[in-house]
Amino acid sequence: MSGEDSKIEKKRIGILGCGWLGIALAQRLVGDPITSQIKCSTTSESKLAKFDALGLEGFLLDLTPGFTTDTDQVNAFFNVDAMVVSLPPRSSQREPGFYAQQIQAVVSAIRESPVKEVLFISSTSIYPDLNRTVTEEDVTSPEESDYPEMAQAEQLITSLRPQCTASVLRFGGLLGYNRIPGKYMQGKKDMTTGTVPVNYIHRDDGAALILAMLKQGVRNETFNIVAPLHPTRSEIYITTCAQFGWEAPTFADGEQPDFKIVSNRKLNDAYRYDFLYPDPLQFHYSLEDPI
């Protein structure tokens, strides 16, 4: 496929690494007119029954760093039109280069498949703290990045062009439901990062944005996936602690720490989408996750 925007009326869609974000996306895909089939991969056998209950076709796939599963199973999973690659790196558990080898195995499988659209879940942690607003053009190579291995993974994904239309989605901090910022900071004293602006995205918006891209047309572009507003960490922690009756952290005075504000202007210019939660101070949280 060329670099032109791609659209398929009915898509067979795969979600490689169907975790916290992927399952929320899969639920939106079920019954949507764009979807003819949904395939979801996991490394946990216990999740297969959950996939089945939701009407999803589950696959047990592991990358260590290559696929260890039977080749026929791998081929069956990649027999789709569009693939969402949601494999977070486990840097603390693996040697350097392991994640890039995993993504290379994914790219090799895609090259041998009918996949024509790829959406790769990356991270805004790829940006260094430049003490200003950053855009997608601020990091285009591993040398420019605070997260060189993620930048290398992005390059592997974009090497699929022009065979596939490949989007890189740099997600901000993914929150909502039982992922509550104040839960992890309650009672802490003299924090020094209270004035740092946040770059967050609610899970509902993250999943809905991926669906919007699949429906409106995947593009050969990199997009920041963050909420439009950027309150400070102290505002976020105090607000979410108050919401659940937790002891709020305290903050020490001092010099402004390094920061970045991640722009979502390119996303807004490319796609029609109204954020459900544009302000991280108003994200929906709950002690239990409905999925």
C-alpha positions as a Markdown table, in Angstrom:
| # | Residue | x | y | z |
|---|---|---|---|---|
| 1 | Met | 0.0 | 0.0 | 0.0 |
| 2 | Ser | 1.2 | 3.5 | -0.7 |
| 3 | Gly | 1.6 | 6.3 | 1.8 |
| 4 | Glu | -1.9 | 7.5 | 1.0 |
| 5 | Asp | -4.4 | 7.4 | 3.8 |
| 6 | Ser | -6.0 | 4.0 | 3.9 |
| 7 | Lys | -9.6 | 3.0 | 4.5 |
| 8 | Ile | -11.2 | -0.4 | 4.6 |
| 9 | Glu | -15.0 | -0.6 | 5.1 |
| 10 | Lys | -14.8 | -3.9 | 7.1 |
| 11 | Lys | -11.6 | -4.7 | 8.9 |
| 12 | Arg | -10.2 | -7.8 | 10.5 |
| 13 | Ile | -8.3 | -6.3 | 13.4 |
| 14 | Gly | -5.6 | -7.7 | 15.6 |
| 15 | Ile | -4.4 | -6.3 | 19.0 |
| 16 | Leu | -1.0 | -7.6 | 19.8 |
| 17 | Gly | -0.6 | -7.3 | 23.6 |
| 18 | Cys | -4.2 | -6.9 | 24.6 |
| 19 | Gly | -3.7 | -5.5 | 28.1 |
| 20 | Trp | -5.3 | -2.6 | 29.9 |
| 21 | Leu | -5.6 | -0.4 | 26.9 |
| 22 | Gly | -6.1 | -3.2 | 24.4 |
| 23 | Ile | -9.1 | -4.7 | 26.1 |
| 24 | Ala | -10.8 | -1.3 | 26.3 |
| 25 | Leu | -10.2 | -0.9 | 22.5 |
| 26 | Ala | -11.5 | -4.4 | 21.8 |
| 27 | Gln | -14.7 | -3.7 | 23.7 |
| 28 | Arg | -15.3 | -0.7 | 21.4 |
| 29 | Leu | -14.6 | -2.7 | 18.3 |
| 30 | Val | -17.1 | -5.4 | 19.2 |
| 31 | Gly | -20.2 | -4.7 | 17.2 |
| 32 | Asp | -18.8 | -1.6 | 15.5 |
| 33 | Pro | -19.7 | -1.4 | 11.8 |
| 34 | Ile | -16.0 | -1.2 | 10.9 |
| 35 | Thr | -15.2 | -4.6 | 12.4 |
| 36 | Ser | -15.5 | -8.0 | 10.9 |
| 37 | Gln | -13.2 | -9.9 | 13.2 |
| 38 | Ile | -11.2 | -9.1 | 16.3 |
| 39 | Lys | -8.1 | -11.1 | 17.3 |
| 40 | Cys | -6.3 | -10.5 | 20.7 |
| 41 | Ser | -3.0 | -11.8 | 21.9 |
| 42 | Thr | -1.9 | -12.3 | 25.5 |
| 43 | Thr | 0.9 | -14.1 | 27.4 |
| 44 | Ser | -1.5 | -15.1 | 30.1 |
| 45 | Glu | -3.5 | -18.3 | 29.5 |
| 46 | Ser | -6.1 | -17.1 | 32.1 |
| 47 | Lys | -7.1 | -14.2 | 29.8 |
| 48 | Leu | -8.3 | -16.5 | 27.0 |
| 49 | Ala | -11.6 | -17.2 | 28.7 |
| 50 | Lys | -12.2 | -13.5 | 29.2 |
| 51 | Phe | -11.5 | -12.9 | 25.6 |
| 52 | Asp | -13.9 | -15.6 | 24.6 |
| 53 | Ala | -16.7 | -14.2 | 26.9 |
| 54 | Leu | -16.3 | -10.9 | 25.2 |
| 55 | Gly | -16.6 | -12.4 | 21.7 |
| 56 | Leu | -12.9 | -12.0 | 20.9 |
| 57 | Glu | -10.6 | -14.5 | 19.3 |
| 58 | Gly | -7.8 | -15.1 | 21.7 |
| 59 | Phe | -4.2 | -16.2 | 21.0 |
| 60 | Leu | -1.5 | -17.2 | 23.4 |
| 61 | Leu | 1.6 | -15.5 | 22.0 |
| 62 | Asp | 5.0 | -14.9 | 23.7 |
| 63 | Leu | 8.0 | -13.0 | 22.4 |
| 64 | Thr | 11.3 | -14.0 | 24.1 |
| 65 | Pro | 12.4 | -12.0 | 22.0 |
| 66 | Gly | 11.1 | -14.0 | 18.9 |
| 67 | Phe | 7.8 | -15.8 | 18.8 |
| 68 | Thr | 8.0 | -19.1 | 20.6 |
| 69 | Thr | 4.5 | -20.1 | 19.5 |
| 70 | Asp | 3.7 | -22.6 | 16.7 |
| 71 | Thr | 4.2 | -20.9 | 13.4 |
| 72 | Asp | 0.7 | -21.7 | 12.3 |
| 73 | Gln | -0.7 | -19.9 | 15.3 |
| 74 | Val | 1.4 | -16.8 | 14.6 |
| 75 | Asn | 0.3 | -16.8 | 11.0 |
| 76 | Ala | -3.3 | -17.2 | 12.0 |
| 77 | Phe | -3.1 | -14.2 | 14.4 |
| 78 | Phe | -1.4 | -12.0 | 11.8 |
| 79 | Asn | -4.0 | -12.9 | 9.2 |
| 80 | Val | -5.8 | -9.5 | 9.6 |
| 81 | Asp | -6.1 | -6.2 | 7.8 |
| 82 | Ala | -5.1 | -3.9 | 10.7 |
| 83 | Met | -2.8 | -4.6 | 13.6 |
| 84 | Val | -2.5 | -2.6 | 16.8 |
| 85 | Val | 0.9 | -3.3 | 18.4 |
| 86 | Ser | 0.6 | -2.6 | 22.2 |
| 87 | Leu | 3.8 | -4.2 | 23.7 |
| 88 | Pro | 5.2 | -2.1 | 26.5 |
| 89 | Pro | 8.9 | -2.7 | 27.1 |
| 90 | Arg | 10.0 | -4.3 | 30.3 |
| 91 | Ser | 13.3 | -2.6 | 30.6 |
| 92 | Ser | 14.0 | -3.6 | 34.2 |
| 93 | Gln | 13.5 | -7.3 | 33.4 |
| 94 | Arg | 15.5 | -7.6 | 30.2 |
| 95 | Glu | 18.9 | -6.9 | 28.8 |
| 96 | Pro | 19.4 | -3.8 | 26.6 |
| 97 | Gly | 18.1 | -4.4 | 23.0 |
| 98 | Phe | 15.6 | -7.1 | 24.0 |
| 99 | Tyr | 12.6 | -4.8 | 23.2 |
| 100 | Ala | 14.0 | -3.9 | 19.8 |
| 101 | Gln | 14.4 | -7.6 | 19.0 |
| 102 | Gln | 10.8 | -8.2 | 20.0 |
| 103 | Ile | 9.6 | -5.4 | 17.7 |
| 104 | Gln | 11.8 | -6.7 | 14.9 |
| 105 | Ala | 10.1 | -10.1 | 15.2 |
| 106 | Val | 6.7 | -8.4 | 15.0 |
| 107 | Val | 7.8 | -6.5 | 11.9 |
| 108 | Ser | 9.1 | -9.7 | 10.3 |
| 109 | Ala | 5.7 | -11.4 | 11.0 |
| 110 | Ile | 3.8 | -8.4 | 9.5 |
| 111 | Arg | 5.9 | -8.5 | 6.3 |
| 112 | Glu | 4.8 | -12.1 | 5.8 |
| 113 | Ser | 1.2 | -11.3 | 6.4 |
| 114 | Pro | -1.8 | -9.5 | 4.7 |
| 115 | Val | -1.6 | -6.7 | 7.3 |
| 116 | Lys | -2.0 | -3.3 | 5.6 |
| 117 | Glu | -2.5 | -0.9 | 8.5 |
| 118 | Val | -0.3 | -0.8 | 11.7 |
| 119 | Leu | -0.8 | 1.4 | 14.8 |
| 120 | Phe | 2.1 | 1.2 | 17.2 |
| 121 | Ile | 1.7 | 2.3 | 20.8 |
| 122 | Ser | 4.8 | 4.3 | 21.8 |
| 123 | Ser | 5.3 | 6.7 | 24.6 |
| 124 | Thr | 5.8 | 10.5 | 25.3 |
| 125 | Ser | 8.7 | 9.4 | 27.6 |
| 126 | Ile | 10.6 | 9.4 | 24.3 |
| 127 | Tyr | 11.0 | 13.2 | 24.6 |
| 128 | Pro | 13.7 | 14.8 | 26.8 |
| 129 | Asp | 12.7 | 17.5 | 29.2 |
| 130 | Leu | 13.3 | 20.5 | 27.0 |
| 131 | Asn | 11.5 | 23.0 | 29.3 |
| 132 | Arg | 9.0 | 23.9 | 26.6 |
| 133 | Thr | 6.3 | 22.5 | 24.4 |
| 134 | Val | 7.4 | 19.6 | 22.4 |
| 135 | Thr | 6.1 | 18.2 | 19.1 |
| 136 | Glu | 6.5 | 15.0 | 17.1 |
| 137 | Glu | 9.3 | 16.6 | 15.2 |
| 138 | Asp | 11.5 | 17.0 | 18.3 |
| 139 | Val | 12.4 | 13.3 | 18.3 |
| 140 | Thr | 12.9 | 11.6 | 15.0 |
| 141 | Ser | 15.9 | 9.4 | 15.9 |
| 142 | Pro | 17.3 | 7.5 | 18.9 |
| 143 | Glu | 20.0 | 10.0 | 19.3 |
| 144 | Glu | 17.5 | 12.8 | 20.0 |
| 145 | Ser | 15.5 | 10.7 | 22.5 |
| 146 | Asp | 15.5 | 10.2 | 26.3 |
| 147 | Tyr | 14.3 | 6.6 | 25.4 |
| 148 | Pro | 16.6 | 5.4 | 22.6 |
| 149 | Glu | 15.2 | 1.9 | 22.5 |
| 150 | Met | 11.7 | 3.1 | 22.1 |
| 151 | Ala | 12.8 | 5.4 | 19.3 |
| 152 | Gln | 14.6 | 2.4 | 17.7 |
| 153 | Ala | 11.3 | 0.4 | 17.9 |
| 154 | Glu | 9.5 | 3.3 | 16.2 |
| 155 | Gln | 12.0 | 3.2 | 13.3 |
| 156 | Leu | 11.5 | -0.6 | 12.9 |
| 157 | Ile | 7.7 | 0.0 | 12.7 |
| 158 | Thr | 8.0 | 2.8 | 10.1 |
| 159 | Ser | 10.4 | 0.6 | 8.0 |
| 160 | Leu | 7.2 | -1.2 | 7.1 |
| 161 | Arg | 6.3 | 1.7 | 4.8 |
| 162 | Pro | 5.3 | 1.6 | 2.0 |
| 163 | Gln | 4.1 | -2.0 | 2.3 |
| 164 | Cys | 1.9 | -0.9 | 5.2 |
| 165 | Thr | 0.4 | 2.4 | 6.3 |
| 166 | Ala | 2.1 | 2.7 | 9.7 |
| 167 | Ser | 1.2 | 5.1 | 12.5 |
| 168 | Val | 3.2 | 5.7 | 15.6 |
| 169 | Leu | 1.1 | 6.8 | 18.6 |
| 170 | Arg | 3.1 | 8.4 | 21.4 |
| 171 | Phe | 0.8 | 8.0 | 24.4 |
| 172 | Gly | 1.1 | 10.2 | 27.5 |
| 173 | Gly | 0.5 | 8.8 | 31.0 |
| 174 | Leu | -2.4 | 6.4 | 30.6 |
| 175 | Leu | -4.9 | 6.8 | 33.5 |
| 176 | Gly | -8.5 | 6.4 | 34.5 |
| 177 | Tyr | -10.6 | 4.0 | 36.5 |
| 178 | Asn | -8.4 | 2.3 | 39.1 |
| 179 | Arg | -5.2 | 3.9 | 37.8 |
| 180 | Ile | -5.4 | 7.0 | 40.1 |
| 181 | Pro | -2.3 | 9.3 | 40.4 |
| 182 | Gly | -2.9 | 10.2 | 44.1 |
| 183 | Lys | -3.1 | 6.5 | 45.1 |
| 184 | Tyr | 0.6 | 6.2 | 44.4 |
| 185 | Met | 1.6 | 9.5 | 46.1 |
| 186 | Gln | -0.6 | 9.6 | 49.2 |
| 187 | Gly | 1.2 | 10.8 | 52.3 |
| 188 | Lys | 4.5 | 11.6 | 50.6 |
| 189 | Lys | 6.4 | 14.5 | 52.0 |
| 190 | Asp | 8.3 | 17.4 | 50.5 |
| 191 | Met | 7.9 | 16.4 | 46.9 |
| 192 | Thr | 10.0 | 18.5 | 44.5 |
| 193 | Thr | 8.1 | 18.0 | 41.3 |
| 194 | Gly | 4.8 | 19.6 | 42.2 |
| 195 | Thr | 5.1 | 22.4 | 39.6 |
| 196 | Val | 5.8 | 20.0 | 36.7 |
| 197 | Pro | 2.9 | 20.0 | 34.1 |
| 198 | Val | 1.4 | 16.5 | 33.3 |
| 199 | Asn | 1.0 | 14.9 | 29.9 |
| 200 | Tyr | -1.9 | 12.4 | 30.6 |
| 201 | Ile | -4.6 | 10.7 | 28.5 |
| 202 | His | -7.6 | 8.9 | 29.9 |
| 203 | Arg | -8.0 | 5.3 | 28.8 |
| 204 | Asp | -11.4 | 6.0 | 27.4 |
| 205 | Asp | -10.0 | 8.7 | 25.1 |
| 206 | Gly | -7.0 | 6.5 | 24.2 |
| 207 | Ala | -9.2 | 3.6 | 23.0 |
| 208 | Ala | -11.7 | 5.9 | 21.3 |
| 209 | Leu | -8.9 | 7.7 | 19.4 |
| 210 | Ile | -7.5 | 4.5 | 18.1 |
| 211 | Leu | -11.0 | 3.5 | 16.9 |
| 212 | Ala | -11.4 | 7.0 | 15.3 |
| 213 | Met | -8.1 | 6.5 | 13.4 |
| 214 | Leu | -9.2 | 3.0 | 12.1 |
| 215 | Lys | -12.5 | 4.5 | 10.9 |
| 216 | Gln | -11.2 | 7.8 | 9.5 |
| 217 | Gly | -8.1 | 6.4 | 8.0 |
| 218 | Val | -4.7 | 5.3 | 9.3 |
| 219 | Arg | -1.8 | 7.7 | 8.3 |
| 220 | Asn | 1.9 | 7.3 | 7.8 |
| 221 | Glu | 2.5 | 9.7 | 10.6 |
| 222 | Thr | 3.5 | 10.0 | 14.3 |
| 223 | Phe | 1.0 | 11.5 | 16.7 |
| 224 | Asn | 1.1 | 12.5 | 20.3 |
| 225 | Ile | -1.9 | 11.1 | 22.2 |
| 226 | Val | -2.4 | 13.4 | 25.2 |
| 227 | Ala | -5.2 | 15.4 | 26.7 |
| 228 | Pro | -5.3 | 19.0 | 25.6 |
| 229 | Leu | -4.8 | 20.5 | 29.1 |
| 230 | His | -1.7 | 20.2 | 31.3 |
| 231 | Pro | -2.3 | 20.9 | 35.0 |
| 232 | Thr | 0.6 | 20.5 | 37.5 |
| 233 | Arg | 1.4 | 17.3 | 39.3 |
| 234 | Ser | 0.5 | 18.9 | 42.7 |
| 235 | Glu | -2.9 | 19.8 | 41.4 |
| 236 | Ile | -3.4 | 16.3 | 40.1 |
| 237 | Tyr | -2.2 | 14.6 | 43.3 |
| 238 | Ile | -4.2 | 16.9 | 45.7 |
| 239 | Thr | -7.4 | 16.6 | 43.6 |
| 240 | Thr | -7.3 | 12.8 | 43.3 |
| 241 | Cys | -6.4 | 12.3 | 47.0 |
| 242 | Ala | -9.3 | 14.5 | 48.0 |
| 243 | Gln | -11.6 | 12.5 | 45.8 |
| 244 | Phe | -10.9 | 9.3 | 47.6 |
| 245 | Gly | -10.2 | 10.6 | 51.1 |
| 246 | Trp | -6.5 | 9.9 | 51.0 |
| 247 | Glu | -3.8 | 12.0 | 52.7 |
| 248 | Ala | -2.4 | 14.4 | 50.1 |
| 249 | Pro | 1.4 | 14.7 | 49.6 |
| 250 | Thr | 3.2 | 17.9 | 50.5 |
| 251 | Phe | 5.5 | 19.9 | 48.3 |
| 252 | Ala | 8.8 | 21.6 | 48.9 |
| 253 | Asp | 9.7 | 25.0 | 47.5 |
| 254 | Gly | 12.6 | 25.2 | 45.1 |
| 255 | Glu | 13.8 | 25.7 | 41.6 |
| 256 | Gln | 11.4 | 24.7 | 38.8 |
| 257 | Pro | 12.4 | 21.1 | 37.8 |
| 258 | Asp | 12.9 | 20.3 | 34.1 |
| 259 | Phe | 9.7 | 19.6 | 32.2 |
| 260 | Lys | 8.0 | 19.2 | 28.9 |
| 261 | Ile | 4.5 | 20.0 | 27.6 |
| 262 | Val | 3.5 | 17.5 | 24.9 |
| 263 | Ser | 1.5 | 19.1 | 22.1 |
| 264 | Asn | -1.5 | 17.3 | 20.6 |
| 265 | Arg | -2.0 | 19.9 | 17.8 |
| 266 | Lys | -1.0 | 17.5 | 15.0 |
| 267 | Leu | -3.6 | 15.0 | 16.2 |
| 268 | Asn | -6.3 | 17.6 | 16.4 |
| 269 | Asp | -5.5 | 18.8 | 12.9 |
| 270 | Ala | -5.6 | 15.3 | 11.4 |
| 271 | Tyr | -8.6 | 13.7 | 13.0 |
| 272 | Arg | -12.2 | 14.7 | 14.0 |
| 273 | Tyr | -12.4 | 13.9 | 17.7 |
| 274 | Asp | -13.9 | 15.5 | 20.8 |
| 275 | Phe | -12.1 | 14.5 | 23.9 |
| 276 | Leu | -14.3 | 12.8 | 26.6 |
| 277 | Tyr | -11.8 | 14.1 | 29.3 |
| 278 | Pro | -9.8 | 17.1 | 28.0 |
| 279 | Asp | -8.8 | 18.1 | 31.5 |
| 280 | Pro | -6.8 | 15.6 | 33.6 |
| 281 | Leu | -8.2 | 17.2 | 36.7 |
| 282 | Gln | -11.6 | 15.9 | 35.7 |
| 283 | Phe | -10.6 | 12.3 | 34.7 |
| 284 | His | -13.1 | 9.6 | 35.7 |
| 285 | Tyr | -11.6 | 7.3 | 38.4 |
| 286 | Ser | -13.0 | 4.4 | 40.4 |
| 287 | Leu | -11.6 | 2.0 | 42.9 |
| 288 | Glu | -12.7 | -0.9 | 40.7 |
| 289 | Asp | -12.0 | -1.3 | 37.0 |
| 290 | Pro | -15.2 | -2.3 | 35.1 |
| 291 | Ile | -13.1 | -4.5 | 32.7 |
